[in-house]
């Protein structure tokens, strides 16, 4: 199917299909937006590794910045689907789009975002994108802002956003544990203790899982140290 898309479909037809798919993201029917997001990911998996459809990520970022609530939510869902794809070629190509991905998801995840559905979609997409924003997490200023947005989301009134934020923190701890000491001391300890006391079970479980992740990382560090001493 991918070969047919690359070799047999005329370019004008491809462009029209992609244009209509992006327009469908703005549908008032959430099911249509969700389906369009899945369809766009299928095309992105073919074209992004070939350096085709270069305007896709920029378009999704613009949608999040200026679109309707339906368009923002569907565009963030699309970004999340792209980032959680198992396609190795697509995943490899995403590092070139890390700034665009981060711009969109952080913009939607901020506490200033008034629509909870949009914010929830953004937190989910941010969690899916954690592996692809390594260069941003290496930068202290950008890392501080990302952590601020996620920590604030753990205090949202909507429990979906709270749960998503703790899930995102778990992914961050697993990927960037060596950079988390400052945040552990300043905020994460208190936030996760509060989270574990939350009446919403999903939130409490993910707050507990945070400490499971910490334990796993500490055990791995001890094992590495022991291996060095033995050798």
N, C-alpha and C positions, 0 to 999 in steps of 0.2 A: 504493500500500500504506500509506503514511504517512497519507494522507487517510482511508482506511478505518479505520485504528486510531483516529484522532482523532474521527471523526464517527459511526462506525457500531457500534463495540464498546461495549457497556454498561459503565459504570464498575465495577460489582461483578466483571465478568469480567476487566477490565483488572487490578484489584487482585489477584485470585486468580492470574492469570498471572504477575504480577510477584513475588508472594509465593513461588510455586513455583519460579520462576527463581532467586531468592535462596537458597532452601533447597537447590537442586541444586548450588550452589557448594560445599556441604559434602560432596558425594559422595566416597566412597573411590576411585572410578574417576576418574582425572585427566582422561580424555577427556570425561566428563560435565561436570566443572567447567569445562573449557576451552570446551565448547560453550555452557554456561550463560553464561559471560563474554561470548562473542560475541553471544549473544541479548540480554543485558542492555544491551550497547552500542547495539544496534539500537533498543531502546525509549528509552534515554537520549537518543539523537540526536533523537528526536521530542519528548520531554517536557521535558528540561532547558531548552532554549531557550524553552519556554512557561511556565517556572517551575512545572512539574509534577514529581512524584516528588521533592519537596524532601528527603525522608529518605534518598535513595539513598546519597549520599556519606557521610553519618553512619553508616549501616548498614555500609558497607564498612570505614570506619575502625574501628568497634567489632569487626568480624570479625577484623581484623588484630591488634587488641589482646587479644582474649579467646578467639578461636576455636581450633579444632583446626588442626593443621599443614595439612591439606588445604584447610580453609576459608580460612586465611590466604593460602596460595599462590594459590588461585583468585580471592580478592578483590583481591589485588595485581595479578594478571593482568588482571582487569576494569578496574582503574584505569588500567593501562598501555594497554589497548585504547581506553579512552575518550579518553585524552590523545593517542594517535597517530591518532585518527580524522581524516579529511580533510573531514568535514562542517563547513562554515564557521559555521553557526549554533551547532552544538555547541561548537566551539572558542571562539567568542566568549563563550558562557555559562560557560565553565570558570573564568574569572578570579574569579568570585564564590565558587568552591569551592577556591581555592588553599590555604587553611589546612588544610582537611580532607585534601586530596590530599597535602600535604607531611607532615602528621602521620602518615598511614598508611605512606607509602613510607619515610620516615626511620626509623620504628619498626621496620619489617621489615628495613631494610638495616644496622642497627647490628651491631657485632661481637658484641654480647651475644646476638644471635639464634642459637640452637643448630642450627636446621635449615637446611642449605645450600640446599635447594630454595626455601624461603621467602625466604631472603636474596637468592638469585639473582633471583627474581621481583621483589623490592623494588627492587634495583638497576636492573633493566630498566625498571620502572615509573617510577623516579626520572628516568632518562634521557629517557623519553617525556614527563615532566611539566615538564622544565626551562623550557620557554617559558611555562608558566602560573604560575610561582612568582616572577615578577619582583619583586613587592612584598616578598616574603620575602628575596630576594637583595639588595635595596636596604638591608635592615637588617643592620648589621654583625654583631650577635650571632647572628642566625639564619643569615647567610651563613657565619660561622665554623663553626657546628655542622654545616651541610650539607657544607662542604668537609672537615671532620674525618671525617665518616661515609664520604664517598667515598674519601678518601685511605686510611683504614684498610681499606676494601674492596679496594684494590689489593694489599694484603698478605695477603689471605685464602688459606687452603690450597687451596680449590677454585678451579681455573683458570677456571671459568665466571664466578665472581664477580669474579676479577681482570680478565678481559677486559671484563666488563660495566662495571666501575668505570672502566677507561681509556676505554671508549666514552662513559661519562657525563661524564668530564672533558673529552673532546673537544667534547661538546655545550655544556658550561658555558663553555669557552674561546671558542667561536664566538658565544655569546649575551651573555657578560658580560666580555669581554676587558679592558675598562677598569678592572675591579675585581680583576684577577688578579695584579698585580705583587707584592703582599705574599706571596701563596701560592707564586708562582714562586720567590721568594727563600728561603722557609722550608722548602718541602717538595717542590714539584712537579718541580723539576729532578732531584733525587736519585731520586724515585720513578720517573720516566719513564726515567731511565738504567738503573735496575735492571730495569724492565719490558722494555726493548729487548734485554736480555741473557737474558730468560726463555726456557727451552727450549720452552715451548708457543708454537707459531707464532701463534695467534690473539692471544695476549697481546702478543707482541713487535710484531706489525703495528699493533695499536691504540696502543701506546706510541709507535711511530714516527709514526703519524698525528697524535698530539698535537702534534708539532713541525711537521708540515705545516700544521696549523690555526694555530699561532703564526705561521708564515711568511706565510700568507695574510692574517692580520689585520695584520701589520706592513706588508706590501705595500699593503694598502688604506689604512692610515694615511699612508704615504708618498705615495700617489696623491692623497689628500685634501689633504695639505699642499702638494703641488706645484700642485694646482688653485687653492688659495687664493693662493699666491704669484704665479701667472700672472695671476689676475684682479685 
